[in-house]
């Protein structure tokens, strides 16, 4: 409370006393008890009113003891149960959480993790993945700028995410409790299998398999690849204590269209503790053709190489770069990319006027716009001779196909002659253009559809810079390549517009995220945000049927189907208002990654502990850990002073006092006939 406030309160006491004295005692003939009581009540009323007007702030200082947080992290993944440690982990977590000494010193908080991170200790050991790196990221958010210990009960076998060894902050000390038997057992394992998702009919596709051996004596194993009841590849593989890993590369024939399922098997006559990791299912979708794309240009430009690499990232595409005067026939191609058409393109444009192939037109500083306008009337040009840099602006209302914003507005500008570009009917812009952050209303990337004929227009050169910028930001070309692939896919398809478009994979691994997306369009082919989409899934083996609702996202609807067992599934997506339907199918392959382990990953847990001055403990050392934590002087409770400032006007009893004094004064005056 300030000095001025104290002086005002003292002045209020004097004024209230003076007014009360003047009104009841100054002219009174006798100082009766009634007058003195009335004067006192009037004094209280005046004083309460003055205090409310001054509204002094009262500060209260209290002290609070803040304990150091002690997160206890519990591994809830299936691998813990497979190692036979599920009951033990529950017992250990109960010992830690109920230890009175630890609870007195620390703020003990329990969390469980598998693919997700949640609070609580309700363990069911059904987690299909282990994501320890995500645990570290969540702790960083929860306990910023604090030094604290962490106890983590886990087998250390992570299946997704970045390497957790370097994920925890330096102000965090982790004490892993290792779950599982660290004894080395004889074990053969298919560690990893690499195969492309797609193969082409009548071709051979490569399969690369990484095999691993754990044991103390030389052995010979049999490796085979089976399809159904047939064995299509078989060979012997030798291992020894000094030669524990082998890489097997196989070429398999793609002789049947559709999703083909295979099984890789590694076997021997030796007894193994875990044989689940001796087999691995995989699948390949065999297609009977791929898109042939002609990239036609009369000039050399870095855009040509960037486009070719980006398009051919999808192995269903093949790009041929040719000059316009070298093409004799366009009939061998599915899509044309006309890069900066000039006078040399006249014969190509004449041919395509008859064939009506879908085209991707890229214009720039070397484009003959008069020639282009003769063959493509979807766009009109009024171009000057000056050059301008155009910055992309993403159009979130674009609905020709689903595409996320990959950061277009942070990409370098494209070069193009300055002028006005006007779109005609049936044209939709994904990107619009800006000049120095000022919108021009000109399109930058547009798509046109007229019947079965589709055309894309990119008004600017130097798109190679976009690919490089995307790689600088994401450390990968993937986002940009997907953007180009969806553009080419739109052109490679001649199908008419559908009101319900559903996207899904042909197969998924068991334990992976199974997500199906859909778009529903109204009669004007605008994305319908009020659609009611449901999906009915049927297991073709068990005949069990489940139904789910789609959730609306950004320009699409999504449904997550995690938890499906392996098998063949058929499904129907239905829009309930219009009764529009789409039917499809997919396979869930039998692959439980959490069943692959026979030992905890002691090496990585030791690395984690040593990086941040922690220490690895085993279940039989639990008492040592609790004793160490309880006596560790690095983590002491902190006493914090908390000052709360409360304005007196918020004190309700002051108002009650005012009302009571006025009411009592009125009643006494009334009772004594003074009114």
SULUR-V430618 format. One record per backbone hydrogen bond with DSSP energy under -0.5 kcal/mol. NH is the residue of the N-H (numbers start at 1). CO is the residue of the C=O. E is the energy in kcal/mol with one decimal. If there is no record, write none. Layout:
BEGIN
nh | co | e
NH | CO | E
NH | CO | E
END
This chain:
BEGIN
nh | co | e
6 | 2 | -1.9
7 | 3 | -2.4
8 | 4 | -2.1
9 | 5 | -2.2
10 | 6 | -2.3
11 | 7 | -2.5
12 | 8 | -2.2
13 | 9 | -1.9
14 | 10 | -2.0
15 | 11 | -2.9
16 | 12 | -2.8
17 | 13 | -2.3
18 | 14 | -2.7
19 | 15 | -2.8
20 | 16 | -2.1
21 | 17 | -2.5
22 | 18 | -2.6
23 | 19 | -2.3
24 | 20 | -1.9
25 | 21 | -2.2
26 | 21 | -2.4
27 | 22 | -0.5
32 | 30 | -1.8
36 | 32 | -2.2
37 | 33 | -2.4
38 | 34 | -2.9
39 | 35 | -2.8
40 | 36 | -2.0
41 | 37 | -2.4
42 | 38 | -2.6
43 | 39 | -2.3
44 | 40 | -2.3
45 | 41 | -2.1
46 | 42 | -2.8
47 | 43 | -2.7
48 | 44 | -2.4
49 | 45 | -2.2
50 | 46 | -2.7
51 | 47 | -2.5
52 | 48 | -2.1
53 | 49 | -2.0
54 | 50 | -2.6
55 | 51 | -2.8
58 | 56 | -0.6
58 | 646 | -2.6
59 | 57 | -0.5
60 | 644 | -2.8
62 | 60 | -0.6
62 | 642 | -2.9
64 | 640 | -2.8
66 | 64 | -0.6
66 | 638 | -3.7
67 | 65 | -0.6
68 | 105 | -0.7
70 | 107 | -2.3
71 | 149 | -0.7
72 | 109 | -3.1
73 | 71 | -0.6
73 | 151 | -3.2
74 | 111 | -2.6
75 | 73 | -0.5
75 | 153 | -2.0
76 | 74 | -0.5
76 | 113 | -3.3
78 | 127 | -2.5
80 | 77 | -1.0
81 | 77 | -0.8
82 | 78 | -2.3
83 | 79 | -1.7
84 | 81 | -1.5
85 | 80 | -2.6
89 | 85 | -2.4
90 | 86 | -1.7
91 | 87 | -1.9
92 | 88 | -2.6
93 | 89 | -2.6
94 | 90 | -1.8
95 | 91 | -2.1
96 | 92 | -2.2
97 | 93 | -2.4
98 | 94 | -1.7
99 | 95 | -0.5
99 | 96 | -0.8
100 | 98 | -0.5
103 | 99 | -2.1
104 | 100 | -2.0
105 | 101 | -1.5
106 | 102 | -3.3
107 | 68 | -2.5
108 | 106 | -1.1
109 | 70 | -1.9
111 | 72 | -2.7
112 | 118 | -2.9
113 | 74 | -2.4
114 | 116 | -2.2
118 | 112 | -2.7
120 | 110 | -2.6
123 | 121 | -1.2
127 | 76 | -1.8
131 | 114 | -2.5
135 | 131 | -0.9
136 | 132 | -1.7
137 | 133 | -1.8
138 | 134 | -2.2
139 | 135 | -2.2
140 | 136 | -1.7
141 | 137 | -1.2
142 | 138 | -2.1
143 | 139 | -2.5
146 | 143 | -0.9
148 | 146 | -0.6
148 | 171 | -1.5
150 | 173 | -2.7
151 | 71 | -2.2
152 | 150 | -0.5
152 | 175 | -1.5
153 | 73 | -3.1
153 | 151 | -0.5
154 | 152 | -0.8
154 | 177 | -1.8
158 | 156 | -1.2
159 | 130 | -2.0
160 | 130 | -1.9
166 | 163 | -1.0
167 | 164 | -1.5
168 | 164 | -0.7
172 | 169 | -1.4
173 | 148 | -1.7
174 | 172 | -0.6
175 | 150 | -3.3
176 | 174 | -0.6
177 | 152 | -3.2
178 | 176 | -0.6
178 | 617 | -2.5
179 | 154 | -2.0
180 | 178 | -0.5
182 | 180 | -0.5
187 | 214 | -2.6
189 | 212 | -2.4
190 | 277 | -2.7
191 | 189 | -1.0
191 | 210 | -1.8
192 | 210 | -1.3
194 | 208 | -3.3
196 | 206 | -0.6
199 | 285 | -2.0
201 | 287 | -2.9
202 | 254 | -2.9
203 | 200 | -2.1
205 | 252 | -2.6
207 | 250 | -2.8
208 | 194 | -2.6
209 | 207 | -0.5
209 | 248 | -3.0
210 | 192 | -3.1
211 | 209 | -0.6
211 | 246 | -3.1
212 | 189 | -2.6
213 | 244 | -2.5
214 | 187 | -2.3
219 | 239 | -1.8
221 | 237 | -3.4
222 | 267 | -3.2
223 | 221 | -0.5
223 | 235 | -3.2
224 | 265 | -2.6
225 | 233 | -2.3
226 | 263 | -3.1
227 | 230 | -2.8
230 | 227 | -2.0
232 | 225 | -2.2
232 | 230 | -0.6
233 | 225 | -1.2
235 | 223 | -2.6
237 | 221 | -3.0
239 | 219 | -2.8
240 | 243 | -1.6
243 | 240 | -1.2
246 | 211 | -2.0
248 | 209 | -3.0
249 | 247 | -0.5
250 | 207 | -2.7
252 | 205 | -2.6
252 | 250 | -0.5
254 | 203 | -2.9
255 | 253 | -0.9
258 | 286 | -2.6
260 | 258 | -0.6
260 | 284 | -3.2
261 | 259 | -0.5
262 | 282 | -3.4
263 | 226 | -2.5
264 | 280 | -3.0
265 | 224 | -3.0
266 | 278 | -2.6
267 | 222 | -2.5
273 | 186 | -0.8
278 | 275 | -1.6
279 | 276 | -1.2
280 | 264 | -2.1
281 | 590 | -0.6
282 | 262 | -2.1
284 | 260 | -2.2
285 | 197 | -3.1
286 | 258 | -3.0
286 | 284 | -0.7
287 | 199 | -2.8
287 | 285 | -0.5
291 | 316 | -2.1
293 | 291 | -0.6
293 | 318 | -3.1
294 | 335 | -2.2
295 | 293 | -0.6
295 | 320 | -2.9
296 | 294 | -0.8
296 | 337 | -2.8
297 | 322 | -2.1
298 | 339 | -0.5
304 | 301 | -1.5
305 | 301 | -0.7
306 | 302 | -1.9
307 | 303 | -2.6
308 | 304 | -2.2
309 | 305 | -2.5
310 | 306 | -2.2
311 | 307 | -2.7
312 | 308 | -2.4
313 | 310 | -0.7
314 | 311 | -1.5
315 | 313 | -0.7
317 | 314 | -2.2
318 | 291 | -2.2
320 | 293 | -2.6
321 | 319 | -0.5
322 | 295 | -2.0
322 | 320 | -0.6
326 | 323 | -1.9
327 | 323 | -0.5
327 | 324 | -0.7
328 | 326 | -0.5
333 | 330 | -1.8
334 | 292 | -3.3
335 | 292 | -1.5
336 | 358 | -2.3
337 | 294 | -3.2
338 | 336 | -0.6
338 | 360 | -1.9
339 | 296 | -2.9
339 | 337 | -0.9
340 | 338 | -0.8
340 | 362 | -3.7
345 | 342 | -2.1
346 | 343 | -1.3
349 | 345 | -2.8
350 | 346 | -2.1
351 | 347 | -2.2
352 | 348 | -2.4
353 | 349 | -1.5
354 | 350 | -0.7
354 | 351 | -1.1
355 | 351 | -2.1
356 | 352 | -2.9
358 | 334 | -0.6
359 | 454 | -1.3
360 | 336 | -2.6
361 | 359 | -0.5
361 | 456 | -3.3
362 | 338 | -2.4
362 | 360 | -0.5
363 | 361 | -0.5
363 | 458 | -2.4
367 | 364 | -1.1
368 | 341 | -3.3
369 | 367 | -1.0
372 | 368 | -2.1
373 | 369 | -2.1
374 | 370 | -0.8
374 | 371 | -0.7
375 | 371 | -0.7
375 | 372 | -1.0
376 | 372 | -2.0
379 | 376 | -0.6
380 | 422 | -2.4
382 | 420 | -2.1
384 | 418 | -3.3
388 | 416 | -2.1
390 | 388 | -0.5
390 | 414 | -3.0
391 | 434 | -3.3
393 | 432 | -2.1
395 | 430 | -2.4
396 | 394 | -0.8
398 | 395 | -1.6
406 | 404 | -0.6
410 | 407 | -1.8
411 | 408 | -2.0
414 | 390 | -2.6
415 | 461 | -1.6
416 | 388 | -2.0
418 | 386 | -2.8
420 | 382 | -2.3
422 | 380 | -2.4
424 | 378 | -2.6
428 | 447 | -3.1
430 | 428 | -0.5
430 | 445 | -2.3
431 | 445 | -1.7
432 | 393 | -2.7
433 | 442 | -2.5
434 | 391 | -2.0
435 | 438 | -2.7
436 | 434 | -0.6
438 | 435 | -1.2
439 | 437 | -0.6
440 | 433 | -2.1
441 | 433 | -0.6
444 | 431 | -3.0
445 | 431 | -2.0
446 | 457 | -2.4
447 | 428 | -2.9
448 | 455 | -3.5
449 | 426 | -2.0
450 | 453 | -2.8
453 | 450 | -1.9
454 | 452 | -0.5
455 | 448 | -2.5
456 | 359 | -2.5
457 | 446 | -2.9
458 | 361 | -2.9
459 | 444 | -2.6
459 | 457 | -0.5
460 | 363 | -1.2
460 | 458 | -1.3
461 | 415 | -2.4
465 | 462 | -1.3
466 | 463 | -0.7
467 | 463 | -1.4
468 | 464 | -1.9
469 | 465 | -2.6
470 | 466 | -2.5
471 | 467 | -1.7
472 | 468 | -2.2
473 | 469 | -1.7
474 | 470 | -2.2
475 | 471 | -2.2
481 | 477 | -2.7
482 | 478 | -2.5
483 | 479 | -1.8
484 | 480 | -2.4
485 | 481 | -2.6
486 | 482 | -2.6
487 | 483 | -1.5
488 | 484 | -2.5
489 | 485 | -2.9
490 | 486 | -2.0
491 | 487 | -1.4
492 | 488 | -2.7
493 | 489 | -1.2
501 | 499 | -0.5
501 | 519 | -2.8
503 | 517 | -3.0
508 | 587 | -2.6
510 | 589 | -1.9
512 | 509 | -2.2
515 | 513 | -0.7
516 | 559 | -2.1
517 | 503 | -1.9
518 | 557 | -2.5
519 | 501 | -2.6
521 | 499 | -2.9
522 | 526 | -2.5
525 | 522 | -2.1
528 | 520 | -3.0
529 | 527 | -0.8
531 | 528 | -0.9
533 | 531 | -0.6
534 | 574 | -2.2
535 | 548 | -2.8
536 | 572 | -2.4
537 | 535 | -0.5
537 | 546 | -3.2
538 | 570 | -3.1
539 | 544 | -2.5
540 | 538 | -0.7
540 | 568 | -2.5
543 | 539 | -2.5
546 | 537 | -2.4
548 | 535 | -2.3
550 | 533 | -2.5
551 | 558 | -3.5
553 | 556 | -3.7
555 | 553 | -1.0
557 | 518 | -3.2
558 | 551 | -3.1
559 | 516 | -1.6
561 | 514 | -3.5
561 | 559 | -0.5
564 | 561 | -1.0
567 | 588 | -2.2
569 | 586 | -2.8
570 | 538 | -2.2
571 | 584 | -2.6
572 | 536 | -1.9
573 | 582 | -3.2
574 | 534 | -2.7
575 | 580 | -2.8
576 | 532 | -2.9
576 | 574 | -0.7
579 | 575 | -2.1
580 | 575 | -0.5
582 | 573 | -2.2
584 | 571 | -2.2
586 | 569 | -2.3
587 | 506 | -1.6
588 | 567 | -2.8
589 | 508 | -3.2
589 | 587 | -0.6
591 | 589 | -1.2
593 | 591 | -0.8
595 | 592 | -1.7
596 | 593 | -1.5
601 | 155 | -2.9
602 | 600 | -1.7
605 | 601 | -1.7
606 | 602 | -2.2
607 | 603 | -2.0
608 | 604 | -2.6
609 | 605 | -2.3
610 | 606 | -2.4
611 | 607 | -1.9
612 | 608 | -1.0
613 | 610 | -0.9
614 | 609 | -3.8
615 | 174 | -0.7
617 | 176 | -3.1
619 | 178 | -0.7
621 | 618 | -2.8
622 | 619 | -1.3
625 | 621 | -2.0
626 | 622 | -2.5
627 | 623 | -2.3
628 | 624 | -2.4
629 | 625 | -2.6
630 | 626 | -2.1
631 | 627 | -1.5
632 | 628 | -0.8
633 | 631 | -0.5
635 | 632 | -1.0
636 | 634 | -0.6
638 | 66 | -2.8
640 | 64 | -3.4
640 | 638 | -0.6
642 | 62 | -3.6
642 | 640 | -0.5
643 | 641 | -0.6
644 | 60 | -3.1
644 | 642 | -0.6
645 | 643 | -0.5
646 | 58 | -2.9
646 | 644 | -0.6
648 | 56 | -2.7
650 | 647 | -2.0
651 | 648 | -1.9
652 | 650 | -1.0
654 | 651 | -1.2
655 | 651 | -0.8
656 | 652 | -1.9
657 | 653 | -2.3
658 | 654 | -1.9
659 | 655 | -2.3
660 | 656 | -2.6
661 | 657 | -2.5
662 | 658 | -2.1
663 | 659 | -2.5
664 | 660 | -2.6
665 | 661 | -2.3
666 | 662 | -2.3
667 | 663 | -2.3
668 | 664 | -2.5
669 | 665 | -2.3
670 | 666 | -2.5
671 | 667 | -2.7
672 | 668 | -2.0
673 | 670 | -1.1
674 | 669 | -3.2
675 | 669 | -0.6
END
